[in-house]
Amino acid sequence: MAINEGDSLPSVVLTEMVEGAPTPTPLGDLTKGKKVVLFAVPGAFTPTCSAKHLPGFVEQAGNIKSKGVDEIVCLSVNDVFVMDAWGKAQSAGGKVRMLADGNGELAAALGLQMDGSKFGMGQRSQRYAMIVNDGKLEKLLVEQGPGLDASSAESVLGNL
């Protein structure tokens, strides 16, 4: 069962590359006392994720933050090295934080995992975006099928 609006986020530790080293980043610490937009993609460097989803948040970062958002975070069930390289390739630095849900623990805890086995990708995260306020889920925008609509940067802006 997916997390519901109004629920507290699960206690999960993600990983972020900080000064060239993989660094544990507890989700609770990341969201405590802050308004955070968190969006997840099925895979770094995949077509829709690289052509539209992440670039939309990079382009709209200033507009999103002007609505009182402290952090914008991109998540994927990839390792921290891939997420770091993808962020650099997409010029996300200073706009979108790139965090790894390497083992899919957050996707599973949220009830938002998907099976990408038929594409050779194994268990991944569904494509979604959420607005989190002080560790509580304020708005959840999950894509109901392929493509990008509900969880786009523009959709998030419209929900802030």
Secondary structure by P-SEA (a helix, b strand, c coil): ccccccccccbbbbbbbccccbbbbbccccccccbbbbbbccccccccccccaaaaaaaaaaaaaaacccbbbbbccccaaaaaaaaaaacccccbbbbbcccaaaaaaacccccccccccccccccbbbbbccccccbbbbccccccccccaaaaaaac
